[in-house]
C-alpha cells in the first residue's frame, strides 16, 4: 500500500504540490485565527512558494495541464490571503 501511494505521488507531482501547499496554507490559517498574523501569513506564503516552485518545474518539463491547474491554485491562495488581509484591516479601522 505504501509503495502504491509513493508511486502515485511521484507520478502526479501536481497533486503532491497541491497537497503540500494546502497543508502549509491551512497551518498558516490556524495561526491567523489565533491572531498571530505575521507567522500565519509567512506559512501561507510558503504554501504559495511551493506552488510557484512546482510551476517552474512544470514549465521545464512541459507539463502544461499541471501548470494550468497549479497556477489556478496560486491565484486562489493569493486571493484568500488578500481577502483575509482586507478583512483584518477593515476591522481595525472601524474599531
C-alpha positions in Angstrom: 0.0 0.0 0.0 2.8 2.4 0.9 4.5 1.7 -2.4 1.3 2.5 -4.3 1.0 5.8 -2.5 4.6 6.8 -3.2 4.3 5.8 -6.8 1.1 7.8 -7.2 2.6 11.0 -5.7 5.8 10.6 -7.7 3.9 10.2 -10.9 1.5 13.0 -10.2 3.6 15.9 -8.9 0.8 18.4 -9.3 -1.3 16.5 -6.7 1.7 16.5 -4.4 2.3 20.2 -4.8 -1.4 21.0 -4.2 -1.5 18.8 -1.1 1.7 20.2 0.4 0.7 23.8 -0.3 -2.7 23.2 1.1 -1.3 21.9 4.3 1.1 24.9 4.7 -1.8 27.3 3.8 -4.1 25.7 6.4 -1.4 25.8 9.1 -1.0 29.5 8.4 -4.7 29.9 8.7 -4.6 28.3 12.1 -2.0 30.9 13.2 -4.1 33.7 11.7 -7.2 32.6 13.8 -5.0 32.8 16.9 -4.1 36.4 16.0 -0.5 35.7 15.1 -0.7 37.5 11.7 3.0 37.6 10.7 3.5 33.9 11.4 0.3 32.9 9.7 1.0 34.9 6.6 4.5 33.6 6.5 3.2 30.0 6.5 0.7 30.8 3.8 3.3 32.5 1.6 5.5 29.3 2.0 2.5 27.4 0.6 2.3 29.8 -2.4 6.1 29.4 -2.8 5.7 25.6 -3.0 3.3 26.1 -5.9 5.4 28.6 -7.7 8.4 26.2 -7.4 6.2 23.5 -9.0 5.2 25.9 -11.7 8.9 26.3 -12.6 9.2 22.5 -12.7 6.1 22.2 -14.9 7.5 24.8 -17.3 10.8 23.0 -17.6 9.2 19.5 -18.0 6.4 20.7 -20.3 3.5 19.6 -18.1 1.1 22.2 -19.4 -2.1 20.8 -17.8 -0.5 20.6 -14.4 0.9 24.1 -14.8 -2.6 25.5 -15.5 -4.1 23.7 -12.5 -1.3 24.8 -10.2 -1.5 28.4 -11.5 -5.2 28.4 -10.7 -4.4 27.3 -7.1 -1.8 30.0 -6.8 -4.4 32.6 -7.8 -6.9 31.2 -5.3 -4.4 31.2 -2.5 -3.3 34.7 -3.2 -6.9 35.9 -3.3 -7.6 34.2 0.0 -4.6 35.9 1.5 -5.7 39.3 0.1 -9.3 38.8 1.4 -8.1 38.0 4.9 -5.7 40.9 4.9 -8.5 43.3 3.8 -10.9 41.9 6.5 -8.4 42.5 9.2 -7.5 46.0 8.0 -11.2 47.0 7.7 -11.9 45.5 11.2 -9.0 47.6 12.7 -10.1 50.8 11.0 -13.7 50.5 12.4 -12.8 49.9 16.0 
